Amino acid sequence: MSLLIVGTVAFDGIETPYGKVDRILGGSATYIGIASSYFNKKSNLISVVGGDFPKDNINLLIAHGINCDGLEIIKNEKTFYWSGKYHENMNLRDTLATHLNVLENFEPKIPDQYQDCKYLMLANLMPSIQLDAIQKLESKPHLVVTDTMNYWMDNYLSDLHVVISKTDVLIINIEEALQLSKSNNLIDAATKIQTMGPKFVIIKKGEFGASLFSNNQSFNCPAFNSLKCLDPTGAGDTFAGAFIGYLNHTNNISFNNMKKGVIRACAMASFCVENFGVQNIINQTPENIKERVTFLEKNNL
């Protein structure tokens, strides 16, 4: 099947209680594409970078089976940059800088060879860009999975509602789910969000794992308890990448198969937090991944 990822490829500056790095490879589509590659050998990418983006980073994406024909390079501009500082409680962080750069006027361009998209992953982006990508596809994908965040709810809610209405699986965290649904408990929130369009809702719960909801069914998967958490940046995108990669590979969108996708997503996210940026997900082994997946399956399926 054909997986298409629309999202950001970026530079990140990250400070946590355990260290500080700057201008490392980041972006939602980067994490999603790399994580998906362990379950699905090929994916197509739509994003934009500036002339300052190293060729080595593009080669890294290609090495993970990511087709970069849809990665637009604007030579005279700079790549999207975000920096943040995490507190001792790493569920809390302060954004220090956000430079949209090439992302400010980004309009997704879909190469002809991407038009066979069956699984569409809309990473965390401005809703108008997500909607533009949907509308530029000549046929409706088999499954549309969307990620979003509080900022878009605060500033572009009407556009976001349009995207959500065209979404099959919405992936958000606890705070986002409660805000979007105007609810105060997760079960009610998931029920209300499903009335907006998605058949499935996944609520990420950080160190407590994730919950999958559809109609009257629910599934809770705890997080794999990592021995260390150095940097949570990208863990949610890694989760989404493993989930969509597994679904695309199996071509099965039943609730039971999505449960298996959530388990693999939790397993991959646990690797992400153990080092800065993408460092701990770029060279994982099938054996390490299988060990964590098996542990979670044994205790939760």
Secondary structure, DSSP 8 states (H G I E B T S, - for coil): --EEEE---EEEEEEETTEEEEEEEE-HHHHHHHHHTTT-S-EEEEEEEETTS-HHHHHHHHHTTEEEEEEEEETTS---EEEEEE-SSTT-EEEEEEE-GGGGG------GGGTT-SEEEE-S--HHHHHHHHHHSSS--SEEEEE--HHHHHH-HHHHHHHHHT-SEEEEEHHHHHHHHT-SSHHHHHHHHHTTS-SEEEEE-GGG-EEEEETTEEEEE-----S--S--TTHHHHHHHHHHHHHHHHT--SHHHHHHHHHHHHHHHHHHTTSSTTTTTSS--HHHHHHHHHHHHHHH-
